[in-house]
Each structure stands twice: as structure tokens, then as C-alpha cells.
């Protein structure tokens, strides 16, 4: 079996919640040793997101959100508030190829763990920093989350029905997009290091991620002055391009070209849909409301599965609006390797796979998200801190109570 792509790469991951843990998980799936560094006893706050005590217990002591973004990692507890904790962190980082963090701007520098503090002793270090609004500028000191940047970027302004208040995008889209973007930059920096032997500082933010998601709206505004607003599930680029009602559910139907529109009309109801008002792209844009009303009257007479089948056969872009369960358990996701599953002997837990495959990457393992501090002692032993030296730091409180857990 071929080795994992990132076999031998060691990552000190100081991140928490969503965006950077998502990045670190991609690196872990590719074979890197990702060491998740958490506050002792408390840990990453995402461990407890969205659950009551009973639900946490049923999920093995950590939330589904935490499990979703922290597989294949090791957990170390370090108290960065103590000098001994910062000493331990520096020693650990000195053995690593990559550092990741999403503390507020200036926090790692306060701990003596900024890039300028570390690059002299570890010139090959790839240092990944993530923040809300970036490291400079009038908003750099402000913390924010995915929803805040949905608002700031204009994404919230675009989302929802025209006659109602803005609606958040249902998933942490900016966070997860940022995680993939950061992983791309880290991989590029490691490739650059292979060529030059030199590490570098890599930075991204929720602001950069949100702007990338909004790029064609910004470009349109800068080029024409036009600002788009909420259109429900519709899209200003073409029509039809939205959700339509069926007899027993909803389907998304998208027919941007004249040829696809004609195939749609002939497949569903040519008498109602092959009209001069809908003949060309410009005609359909000019008669948007009439088209949506007419097509909706047709689709209401169809069952959603029949719509998907008939339009799919006609080579029209179509999808059923699935529930979470229908989407998660759909056989197509499994068919492309999008679902990972542990052996039943290890719990049988399922998880969404990485957002890509590689023909020579080696098999992706599946180790559950680690218990808080579960690998503290063994990780520091690998870093050359063991025996009396480890006990000195442990006694001073550098690892909290986490070091006492079994590896």
C-alpha cells in the first residue's frame, strides 16, 4: 500500500470550533500527524455545541459537531496561561512542520508563539493564522463567527425571500469554505518548502472566505453599479433556476439554455410551456413571473421522484429537495466514497469524507475524534519531553489534569 501523502508531516493545531479544525482534518486525512492542542479540562468549546448532557453522553462525551471535524487527530492539553505551558508549547512546536491557530489577532504573540517568535528556531515552519477580519485594518481586533460574516459580506442580504427579513445560510458555509482554502494554502506552502527548504506565514480569514463566496456579486457591482437582493431560491443569472412545488415535495429545476428549456417543456407539458414568451433566454428573463407561475402549475401535478426521473432523462438540471436524512443516506454519496465508517468493533460511527479523492494518496483512516488530553504524555515523549522533565512541567500545571489520562 502506498504511504499517505502527508506521512511524516507533524501539525501543531491550536484551533477550535469549525473553520481551522476543518482544515486540520483534511491534513489529518491525508496522513499528517495532527496534534490538537486544547485548554486542559475545558477543551475546544465545540465539544459541547448543540447538545444537552444526555445527548453528549450518547455521543461518547463530545458533540456531533466536534466529531465531524476532529477525526484522525490526537489531543494534548496545554495551559498557555502558565509560563510552563508556553514552554511546553514552544518545545512541541519546534518538532512540527505546521502550526495552525484561530485565536484573536495578537493572542499568539502575547503567548510568545507568533510567527516572528518561532521562525528563527524553526525556519521550515509553515505558520497558518486564521482570524475574523484579518490581521490589520479597523476591524482586525473584532471577533466574529460565520453568521457575522454572512451579514458583513452581504451574503445575508441575498438570502431569503424578497418580501421578508434576511435568512442565514443553514450551514457554516463561510467557516467550511475557509477551512478548505486554508488547507490549500498550507499544502502549497509545504510544496514551496520542498523546493526551497523555507517555511512561511500563511494567513486567511472569514472576511477573505466570505468575499470569495461573493466574488461575482462584488464584480458585478464594481463593473456596473448593480446590487442584487433576495430572490428566494431563484437566481438572477437564468430562469428557471429555483425550487418548484411538486405534488408531494419540492424540486430544484434549472434550465439556463434555450436547448435545455425546450427539452424541459417537451418532457413536462409542451402545450403549456412551448410559448413564444419563453422562446429565448431574454424572453424568459423578461417574463420571469409568468414562467415561474406557469411552470409551477405544471410541476404541482407531478410527484417529485417522477419529476427528477423524467427531467434527468431529458438532460435537464434537476434535484429533489431532500431532508437531512434523505441526503445523508442517499446511495450516491456512498457510491463516490463520500461516507466513511469505522469497523463495528470500533463503534461503527459514520462521517462525511474529505471533499476530494486522490488516486495515489493511500487509504484514509478513520480514528474517532480524541478525548480531551488523551495523547498528552505520548505526544510530548515523541517531542523529547519525558521522565523528570515531563513531571516538572506536569507538576507546575502546564498540562492541567489531561496528562493523567491514558494514551
C-alpha positions as CSV (number, residue, x, y, z in Angstrom):
1,X,0.0,0.0,0.0
2,X,1.3,3.5,-0.8
3,X,2.1,5.8,2.0
4,X,-0.3,8.6,2.9
5,X,0.5,11.9,1.0
6,X,1.4,13.8,4.2
7,X,3.1,10.9,6.1
8,X,5.8,12.4,8.3
9,X,4.2,15.9,8.5
10,X,3.5,17.0,12.0
11,X,0.9,19.7,12.8
12,X,0.5,21.7,16.0
13,X,-3.2,22.6,15.8
14,X,-4.2,25.3,18.3
15,X,-7.6,25.8,16.6
16,X,-11.1,25.3,17.8
17,X,-14.7,25.4,16.7
18,X,-15.2,25.0,12.8
19,X,-13.0,26.7,10.2
20,X,-9.5,25.7,11.1
21,X,-10.4,22.3,12.6
22,X,-11.9,21.6,9.2
23,X,-8.5,22.5,7.6
24,X,-6.6,20.4,10.1
25,X,-8.9,17.4,9.5
26,X,-8.1,17.5,5.8
27,X,-4.4,17.4,6.6
28,X,-5.0,14.5,9.0
29,X,-7.0,12.6,6.4
30,X,-4.0,13.0,4.1
31,X,-1.8,11.3,6.7
32,X,-0.3,14.2,8.7
33,X,0.0,13.7,12.5
34,X,-2.3,16.4,13.7
35,X,-1.9,17.3,17.4
36,X,-4.9,19.2,18.7
37,X,-3.8,21.5,21.5
38,X,-6.6,22.3,23.8
39,X,-7.2,24.1,27.1
40,X,-7.0,21.5,29.8
41,X,-10.2,20.3,31.4
42,X,-12.3,22.6,29.2
43,X,-11.1,21.9,25.7
44,X,-12.5,23.1,22.4
45,X,-15.9,24.6,23.1
46,X,-17.3,22.8,20.0
47,X,-17.0,19.6,22.1
48,X,-20.3,20.7,23.8
49,X,-22.1,22.5,20.9
50,X,-25.8,21.8,20.4
51,X,-26.2,19.1,23.0
52,X,-27.6,18.6,26.5
53,X,-25.9,16.3,29.0
54,X,-27.8,13.2,27.9
55,X,-27.1,13.8,24.2
56,X,-23.4,14.3,24.9
57,X,-23.2,11.0,26.8
58,X,-25.0,9.2,23.9
59,X,-22.4,10.6,21.5
60,X,-19.4,9.5,23.6
61,X,-18.9,12.7,25.5
62,X,-18.5,15.1,22.6
63,X,-21.0,16.7,20.2
64,X,-21.6,15.6,16.7
65,X,-20.2,18.9,15.5
66,X,-16.9,18.1,17.2
67,X,-16.8,14.5,15.9
68,X,-17.5,15.9,12.4
69,X,-14.3,18.0,12.3
70,X,-11.8,16.3,14.5
71,X,-11.3,12.7,13.4
72,X,-7.8,11.3,12.9
73,X,-6.3,13.8,15.4
74,X,-4.5,13.5,18.8
75,X,-5.4,15.7,21.7
76,X,-3.0,17.4,24.1
77,X,-3.9,19.7,27.0
78,X,-1.6,22.7,27.5
79,X,-2.3,25.6,29.8
80,X,-1.0,28.6,27.8
81,X,-1.7,31.0,30.8
82,X,1.3,29.5,32.6
83,X,4.9,30.0,31.7
84,X,5.5,26.3,31.9
85,X,2.6,25.7,29.5
86,X,4.1,28.2,27.0
87,X,7.5,26.5,27.4
88,X,5.9,23.1,26.6
89,X,4.1,24.6,23.6
90,X,7.3,26.0,22.2
91,X,9.1,22.7,22.6
92,X,6.3,20.9,20.9
93,X,6.2,23.4,18.0
94,X,9.9,23.1,17.5
95,X,9.3,19.5,16.3
96,X,6.4,20.4,14.0
97,X,6.2,21.3,10.3
98,X,2.9,23.2,10.5
99,X,1.2,25.4,13.1
100,X,-2.5,26.3,12.9
101,X,-4.4,28.7,15.1
102,X,-7.6,30.8,15.1
103,X,-7.1,32.9,18.2
104,X,-7.9,36.6,18.0
105,X,-5.3,38.8,16.4
106,X,-2.4,39.3,18.8
107,X,-3.1,36.4,21.1
108,X,-0.4,34.1,20.0
109,X,2.1,37.0,20.1
110,X,1.0,37.6,23.7
111,X,2.0,34.0,24.4
112,X,5.3,34.4,22.6
113,X,4.1,32.0,19.9
114,X,3.7,34.4,17.0
115,X,5.4,33.6,13.7
116,X,8.2,36.1,14.3
117,X,8.8,34.4,17.7
118,X,9.2,31.0,16.2
119,X,10.7,31.3,12.7
120,X,14.3,31.7,13.7
121,X,14.4,28.5,15.7
122,X,12.2,26.7,13.2
123,X,12.8,28.3,9.7
124,X,10.9,25.5,8.0
125,X,7.7,26.1,9.9
126,X,4.6,26.8,7.9
127,X,2.5,29.0,10.2
128,X,-1.2,29.2,9.4
129,X,-3.1,32.0,11.0
130,X,-6.9,32.5,10.8
131,X,-9.0,35.4,12.1
132,X,-12.3,37.0,11.6
133,X,-11.4,40.2,9.7
134,X,-7.7,39.7,9.1
135,X,-4.6,40.8,10.9
136,X,-4.7,44.6,10.0
137,X,-7.3,47.2,9.5
138,X,-10.0,48.9,11.6
139,X,-11.9,45.6,12.3
140,X,-8.9,43.4,12.9
141,X,-9.4,43.4,16.7
142,X,-13.1,42.3,16.5
143,X,-14.1,38.6,16.9
144,X,-16.8,37.2,14.7
145,X,-18.4,33.9,13.6
146,X,-19.9,32.6,10.4
147,X,-23.2,34.4,10.8
148,X,-21.5,37.7,11.5
149,X,-19.6,37.4,8.2
150,X,-22.7,36.3,6.4
151,X,-24.0,39.7,7.5
152,X,-20.9,41.7,6.8
153,X,-20.2,40.3,3.4
154,X,-23.7,40.8,2.0
155,X,-24.5,37.1,1.8
156,X,-27.2,37.5,4.4
157,X,-28.6,40.4,2.3
158,X,-29.0,38.0,-0.6
159,X,-30.5,35.0,1.3
160,X,-34.2,34.6,1.9
161,X,-37.5,35.8,0.2
162,X,-37.7,39.3,-1.3
163,X,-40.5,40.4,1.0
164,X,-39.1,39.0,4.2
165,X,-36.2,39.6,6.6
166,X,-32.8,38.1,5.7
167,X,-32.2,34.4,6.5
168,X,-29.0,32.8,7.4
169,X,-27.4,30.2,5.2
170,X,-28.3,27.0,7.1
171,X,-24.7,25.6,7.4
172,X,-21.5,27.3,8.4
173,X,-20.6,27.9,4.7
174,X,-18.0,30.6,5.3
175,X,-16.3,28.6,8.0
176,X,-16.0,25.4,6.0
177,X,-15.1,27.2,2.8
178,X,-12.3,29.0,4.7
179,X,-11.1,25.7,6.1
180,X,-10.7,24.2,2.6
181,X,-9.0,27.5,1.4
182,X,-6.5,27.4,4.3
183,X,-5.7,23.7,3.7
184,X,-4.9,24.6,0.0
185,X,-2.6,27.3,1.1
186,X,-0.9,25.1,3.7
187,X,-0.3,22.4,1.1
188,X,1.1,25.0,-1.3
189,X,3.4,26.3,1.4
190,X,4.7,22.7,2.1
191,X,5.3,22.2,-1.6
192,X,7.2,25.5,-1.7
193,X,9.2,24.3,1.3
194,X,10.1,21.1,-0.6
195,X,11.6,23.3,-3.3
196,X,13.3,25.9,-1.1
197,X,13.7,24.5,2.4
198,X,11.9,27.6,3.8
199,X,8.6,27.8,5.7
200,X,6.4,30.8,5.6
201,X,3.5,32.7,7.2
202,X,0.0,31.8,5.7
203,X,-3.0,33.9,6.6
204,X,-6.7,33.8,5.8
205,X,-9.9,35.0,7.5
206,X,-13.6,34.7,7.5
207,X,-13.6,38.0,5.6
208,X,-11.5,36.6,2.7
209,X,-13.6,33.5,2.6
210,X,-16.9,35.4,2.5
211,X,-15.6,37.7,-0.2
212,X,-14.5,34.7,-2.3
213,X,-18.0,33.3,-2.0
214,X,-19.5,36.6,-3.0
215,X,-17.0,37.4,-5.8
216,X,-19.2,37.6,-8.8
217,X,-21.7,39.8,-6.9
218,X,-18.9,42.2,-6.0
219,X,-17.6,42.1,-9.6
220,X,-21.0,43.0,-11.0
221,X,-21.3,45.9,-8.5
222,X,-17.8,47.2,-9.3
223,X,-18.3,46.9,-13.1
224,X,-22.0,48.0,-13.4
225,X,-23.0,49.5,-10.1
226,X,-25.8,47.0,-9.8
227,X,-26.6,45.4,-6.4
228,X,-28.6,42.2,-6.2
229,X,-31.0,41.4,-3.5
230,X,-33.0,38.5,-2.1
231,X,-34.8,36.3,-4.6
232,X,-35.7,33.2,-2.5
233,X,-34.3,30.2,-4.2
234,X,-34.3,31.9,-7.6
235,X,-31.2,33.2,-9.3
236,X,-30.7,36.4,-11.4
237,X,-28.4,34.6,-13.9
238,X,-31.2,32.5,-15.5
239,X,-34.8,31.4,-15.3
240,X,-36.0,28.8,-14.4
241,X,-33.4,28.4,-11.7
242,X,-35.1,27.7,-8.4
243,X,-37.3,25.4,-6.3
244,X,-40.6,24.4,-7.8
245,X,-43.5,22.6,-6.0
246,X,-44.4,19.0,-6.7
247,X,-47.4,17.0,-5.6
248,X,-45.5,15.6,-2.7
249,X,-42.5,17.8,-2.2
250,X,-40.2,20.2,-4.0
251,X,-37.6,20.0,-6.8
252,X,-34.9,22.4,-8.0
253,X,-35.2,22.9,-11.7
254,X,-32.5,24.7,-13.7
255,X,-32.7,25.3,-17.5
256,X,-30.3,28.1,-18.4
257,X,-30.0,27.4,-22.2
258,X,-32.7,27.6,-24.9
259,X,-32.0,23.9,-25.8
260,X,-32.4,22.7,-22.2
261,X,-35.6,24.8,-21.8
262,X,-37.1,23.2,-24.9
263,X,-36.2,19.7,-23.6
264,X,-37.9,20.6,-20.3
265,X,-41.0,21.9,-22.0
266,X,-41.4,18.9,-24.2
267,X,-40.8,16.5,-21.3
268,X,-43.3,18.0,-18.9
269,X,-46.1,19.8,-20.8
270,X,-45.4,21.2,-24.3
271,X,-48.8,22.7,-24.7
272,X,-48.3,24.9,-21.6
273,X,-44.6,25.6,-21.8
274,X,-43.7,25.9,-25.5
275,X,-44.8,29.5,-25.8
276,X,-43.4,32.5,-27.6
277,X,-43.0,34.4,-24.4
278,X,-40.5,31.7,-23.2
279,X,-38.7,31.1,-26.5
280,X,-35.3,32.6,-25.7
281,X,-33.1,33.4,-22.7
282,X,-34.1,37.1,-23.0
283,X,-37.7,36.2,-23.4
284,X,-37.7,34.1,-20.3
285,X,-35.9,36.8,-18.3
286,X,-38.5,39.4,-19.4
287,X,-41.4,37.1,-18.5
288,X,-39.9,35.6,-15.3
289,X,-43.0,35.8,-13.2
290,X,-45.2,34.3,-15.8
291,X,-42.8,31.5,-16.5
292,X,-42.5,30.6,-12.8
293,X,-46.2,30.7,-12.3
294,X,-46.8,28.6,-15.4
295,X,-44.1,26.0,-14.7
296,X,-45.2,25.8,-11.1
297,X,-48.8,24.9,-12.2
298,X,-47.3,22.1,-14.2
299,X,-44.9,20.7,-11.6
300,X,-47.7,20.6,-9.0
301,X,-49.3,17.8,-11.0
302,X,-46.2,15.6,-10.8
303,X,-44.7,13.6,-7.9
304,X,-41.2,14.8,-7.1
305,X,-39.5,11.5,-7.9
306,X,-41.2,11.4,-11.3
307,X,-40.1,14.9,-12.0
308,X,-36.5,14.1,-11.2
309,X,-36.6,10.9,-13.3
310,X,-38.2,12.5,-16.4
311,X,-36.2,15.7,-16.4
312,X,-33.0,13.8,-15.7
313,X,-33.7,11.6,-18.7
314,X,-34.3,14.7,-20.7
315,X,-30.9,16.1,-19.7
316,X,-32.4,18.9,-17.6
317,X,-30.7,20.0,-14.4
318,X,-32.9,18.8,-11.6
319,X,-32.7,17.7,-8.0
320,X,-35.2,16.7,-5.3
321,X,-35.1,18.9,-2.2
322,X,-34.1,16.2,0.3
323,X,-34.4,16.1,4.1
324,X,-31.2,15.7,6.1
325,X,-31.8,12.0,6.5
326,X,-32.6,11.5,2.8
327,X,-29.4,13.3,1.7
328,X,-27.1,11.7,4.3
329,X,-28.3,8.2,3.5
330,X,-28.6,8.6,-0.3
331,X,-26.7,5.8,-2.0
332,X,-25.0,8.2,-4.4
333,X,-23.0,9.8,-1.6
334,X,-21.7,6.4,-0.5
335,X,-21.0,5.4,-4.2
336,X,-18.5,8.2,-4.6
337,X,-16.8,7.5,-1.3
338,X,-18.4,10.4,0.5
339,X,-19.2,8.4,3.6
340,X,-16.6,7.0,6.0
341,X,-17.4,4.3,8.5
342,X,-15.5,2.8,11.3
343,X,-15.5,-1.0,11.8
344,X,-18.3,-2.1,14.0
345,X,-15.7,-3.2,16.6
346,X,-14.7,0.4,17.0
347,X,-18.1,1.8,17.2
348,X,-19.3,1.8,13.6
349,X,-19.6,5.6,13.5
350,X,-20.2,7.3,10.2
351,X,-18.7,10.6,9.0
352,X,-18.6,12.7,5.8
353,X,-15.4,12.1,4.0
354,X,-12.9,14.6,2.7
355,X,-14.2,16.7,-0.2
356,X,-11.9,15.1,-2.7
357,X,-10.2,11.8,-3.7
358,X,-6.7,11.1,-4.9
359,X,-5.6,8.0,-6.8
360,X,-2.2,7.7,-5.1
361,X,-3.0,9.1,-1.6
362,X,-3.3,5.8,0.2
363,X,-6.3,4.7,2.2
364,X,-7.8,7.3,4.5
365,X,-8.0,6.0,8.1
366,X,-10.9,6.7,10.5
367,X,-10.0,7.3,14.1
368,X,-12.7,9.0,16.1
369,X,-12.2,12.5,17.5
370,X,-9.9,12.2,20.5
371,X,-10.9,12.5,24.2
372,X,-9.6,15.8,25.7
373,X,-5.9,15.5,26.5
374,X,-5.8,11.7,25.7
375,X,-2.4,11.9,24.0
376,X,-0.6,14.4,26.1
377,X,2.0,12.1,27.6
378,X,2.8,10.2,24.4
379,X,3.0,13.3,22.2
380,X,5.4,15.0,24.5
381,X,7.5,11.9,24.7
382,X,7.8,11.9,20.9
383,X,8.9,15.6,21.2
384,X,11.7,14.6,23.6
385,X,9.9,15.7,26.8
386,X,9.6,12.7,29.1
387,X,10.5,11.4,32.6
388,X,11.6,14.0,35.1
389,X,11.3,16.9,32.6
390,X,7.6,16.0,31.8
391,X,6.9,15.6,35.5
392,X,8.3,19.0,36.2
393,X,6.0,20.7,33.7
394,X,3.1,18.5,34.8
395,X,3.6,19.4,38.5
396,X,3.6,23.1,37.5
397,X,0.2,22.7,35.9
398,X,1.4,23.0,32.2
399,X,-1.0,20.2,31.2
400,X,-3.8,20.5,33.7
401,X,-5.2,17.2,34.6
402,X,-5.2,16.0,31.0
403,X,-1.8,14.3,31.2
404,X,-3.1,11.8,33.7
405,X,-5.4,10.4,31.0
406,X,-4.5,7.1,29.4
407,X,-3.0,7.2,25.9
